[in-house]
Amino acid sequence: MKSVDKWIAGILAVLAVILLGGAVFQVKVAVDMRKEITALKEQKKSLKSYIKSEEEAIKLIESEMGETEESKELQDEAGQEGQEAEAEQEAAPVESNGRKVAIDPGHQGYHVDMSELEPVGPGSQEMKAKATQGTEGSFTGVPEYELNLSISKQLAQELQGRGYEVMLTRQDNDTAISNRERALLAADFGADIYLRIHANGSENPNDSGALTMVPSANNPYIAQLHNKSYALGEAVINAYCQSCGLTNRGVMFSDNMAGTNWSKVPVTILEMGFMTNQSDDIYMQNTEFQSRMVQGIANGVDQYFAAGN
């Protein structure tokens, strides 16, 4: 009987241990669950805070984008208005200043035969070829007649923009026209001045700089044009060299050029630089330098007329 009681007591002890372990486990599970619930609540708070900050950031970005778009629209409108104003300004006719300028791009293409002779001046027995092709760039290889025409066309455009009426004695390198005929064209045009655009050459490659040539006071054909021609040559060479920085070789006298001697209005030849000098030759083919050359010549024309000539 005692053994049965011990057996029953053992079973009861085991059951008690089991029940106690189960209770402890349940308590532990409950504690863990509470911790997880608390952690989830904290995560929820953090997530709400994050979402709120992100929403505020999105609102700020949208606001800035709206301002940027508005700013861009205003800039586009301003840019369009500026372009329209510029187009209107370009389309507006330039007011004439009442002056006429004849420009002679010196020389002629080599393929045009101008070897026939003509008098060097009215009534002269001295004869010269109607035109020549001129020199060429010793370093660039560009023919003088091409450079002369290019600068003359740019100059014509610049002068027209300043209110002058302009005529070119030639528009290409193919049309045959003599030096005498060019001077007479300038007179027929009613030019106030006659600009002859040339470039220089020398056997000495160190020769450089620019100069103008005008008829002397003793010119047998147009001595009466000396004073105004000198004033024109002086104004052009000074403004030209000031603008482009080439050495100023001043004003020279020449009485044996048909293109000058047949002129009926103040006339000057501008020798823009030496194509036989490396520095001058390269500079005269530079686009930016050409712009300064043209500006200088046009400034000289302005100054000539501003002086009352």
DAFENHU-V379947 format. One record per helix or strand. SS is the DSSP state (hx for helix, st for strand). FROM is the first residue (numbers start at 1). TO is the last residue. Records with the same first field share a line. If there is no record, write none. Layout:
SS=FROM-TO / FROM-TO
//
This chain:
hx=2-91 / 144-161 / 179-189 / 223-244 / 258-261 / 278-283 / 287-306
st=100-105 / 117-119 / 127-129 / 136-136 / 143-143 / 165-168 / 193-200 / 210-214 / 248-253 / 266-274
//
